[in-house]
Amino acid sequence: MKPNVTSLNTTEIKKLNIEGVESKPLSFSMETPLREDAFALDDEIKIELIAKHFKEIMQILGLDLNDDSLSGTPNRVAKMYVTEMFKGLNPENVPSVKLFDNKYHYKNMLIEKNISFHSVCEHHFVPIIGKAHVAYIPNEKVVGLSKLNRIVRYFAQRPQVQERMTIQITNMLKESLHSEDVAVIIEADHMCVAMRGVQDTSSSTITSEFSGKFIDAKTREELMRFIAMDAK
């Protein structure tokens, strides 16, 4: 039976294992830290619970939730978290990566550059806004171009660390393509740097992961030349 989430207190929430205090995290070193019971609650319950607690945050801040501009905010935020910004946490939303025969026997690098994404810094829960450049060298199979965008956005739609996200995208591509010849470069602006702390709005962060033939210096140089062409 579905619990009445609006009446749950702190003790009852702990019993549902949704605070994380008493749950053991998964141990995958390159995976986003998730508890073993991360998907024990369905999305509807998660939205109700998040809305309840976000309402409390707003009240603590002194906001008047009777105002018609604010009254629906807790539910809007909760729905946004579960169904949009953080839907990449759920493995049921992993994009299907369909491969096609490499009928043209194309053996040079294929690059999808300037893939835009929005993520959230897991340290402060503020936006990360960036672009990814993804490259691979085909073997017998190639992947539909839009799937590269979908893979990037899947891993972006969760609380993230840019270094981890770079490796996660690379690993999924290597597994999907059955090839080690994959490279991923990410450049992003972190609002935890721009909006708070040092409040630096001019810096950006670049991470990269090279494997297979991209470890070779000449191959990497060729990749960087292509990415630099007509830079947006």
N, C-alpha and C positions, 0 to 999 in steps of 0.2 A: 504493500500500500504506500502511495506517495505521501511523504511527511508534509505537515503544514509548516512550510518553511518560514512563514511570517512570524511564527511563535517560537522558533528555535532560540534557545539561549546558548551561551558559550559552551557549557558542559555538553549539551546535546549535539552541538556542532562537532565537538571532539569525538563523540561517539560515532558520528558519521564519517570520521577520518577525513574531514575536508579542511582542517587547519594545517595539517602537515606536521604537527608536533609529535605524534605518536606513530607516524608511518615511515617506513624505510624507503629511501629513494632508490630508483633504479641505478645500476652501476655502469652503464655504458659511458665510456669516457668522452666520446664525441657527441653524445646525445644530449638534448635539452633535459635538464634535471626534472624528472617526473616521478611522482609517487606510484607505487604499484596499483593503487586504487584510483588513479587519476580519472578514470572514465566510469566510475561506479555510479555517478549521478548523471542523469540525462540533461540535455541542454536546457530544457524548460526549468528544471529545478535550479540549475546553475544560475540562470538569468534571474530567477526570483531571489536567490540568496545574495548574489552580487548587488542587485538593486537595493535590497534591505540594508546591506552594510555600507553601500555608497551613500545612501540617504543619511545614515548616521554620521559619515564623514562630513557631508555638507552641513548638517546641523551643528556639528562641533565647530566648524568654521564660522558659524554664525549666520548662515544663509537662510532666508525665509522661504521655505518650500511651499508656502501658500501662494506665492507669486506664480502667476500662470506661465511665466518664462522658465521657472525652475522646477515646477511640480512634476513634470515628466522626465526630468534629467536622469534620476537614478535608473529608471527602466531603460532609457535610451543608451546610457553608458553600458549597462549590463548586457543588453542585446548586442551592442557594437563589439564588446569584448569577446563574447562567445561565438557570434556568427560571422564576424568580420576580422577584427584585428588579430585575434588569437585562434582562429579556426585551424591554423597549421599545427596546433598541438595535437589534434586528433588524427591518428593514422588513417582513419576512415576517409579523410580528405586528401590523402596523398594522390597526386595526379597520375593518371594512367599514362605510361610511356610506351607508345606504340612504335615499333621499329619497322623499317621498310628495307627491302633488298637494295643493296648498293649496285643498281643495274648499270650505272655509268662507270663503275670501278674507280670512283673518285678517291684519291689517296692523299690529297693535301689537306691542310687544316681547314676546318669550317668554323667560322666565328659568328656568334650572335652578340653584338656589342650594344652598350647603352640600354640594357634592360632596366627599366625603372622599378623601384620598389620602395615601400614604406614598412618599416619595422618599429620595434619598441625596445629601448634599452632595458634590460632586465634589472639593472641596478637602481634606476630612478623612475622607470615607467614613463619616459618621455620619448618622443619620436626619434627614429633614425631614418634619414631620407637619403637615398643613394641610387647608384646604378651599378650593374654588374656586367662584366664581359666574360662570356663563356666560350670556350673553344675545345674542339676535339678533332682527332684524326680518324676518319672512318675505316672500318675493316669491311666485313661483308654486309654490315647493316648501317643504316643512317636513321636518325630520329627526326620527327616532324619539328620544324623550327619553333612553333608555338609551345611545344612541350618544354623547351629550354626556359622560356619565360615563366611557365607554370611551376617548374621546379624551383626557380629562384624565389618566386612569390610564396610558394608553399612554406619554405623555410623562413621567409621573412615574416610570415603571419604567426608570430609567437614572440614572447619575450626573448631577446637575443643578445648575444655577444658577437661582434662582427667576425672575430677570428674563427669562432665555432661555426658560424653560418657559412663562411667560405669553405671550410673543410666538409661540412655536411652536404653542400651542393656538389662538391667534387666527388665525394664518395658515392652519392646516389647516381651520378652520371657514369662513373666507372662501373658500378654494378649493373646499371641498365644497359649500357653499351657493350658490356663484356670486354672492356678495353681499359688499359692504364693510360692511354694517351689523351689526357684531359687537363685543361687549365682553367682556373677561375680567378678573376681579379675583381675586387669590389672597392669602390670609392664611395664614401658616405659622409654626410654631415650629421653630427650627433648633437641633439638638442640638450643633452646633459652637459655639454661643453658650452653651447651657445646661450642657453636660457638661464643657467645657474652657474655657481662656482666662478670660474674665470670669465665667463660670459664672452667667449671669443667666437665671433661670427664669421671669421675668415678662414679658419683652419678646416681641413678635412682629413679623413683617415683612409688609408689604402692598405688592403690586405691581399695576399695572393697565395695560391696553392698550385704547384706544378707537379705533374706526374708523367711517367712514361717518357715519350719522346720530347715532351716539353721541358724536361730537365736539362736537355742539351742547350747550351748557351745560344747557338745560332738559331735554333727553333724559337726560343724565347724572344730573341731580338726581332725575328720576323713577325711574331705575334704582336709585339709592342709597336712595331711600325704600322701594322694594319689598324690597331686600336687608335693610334695617333692621327690617322688620316681623317681629315674633315671632322676633327674633334668637335663635339657639340657642347 
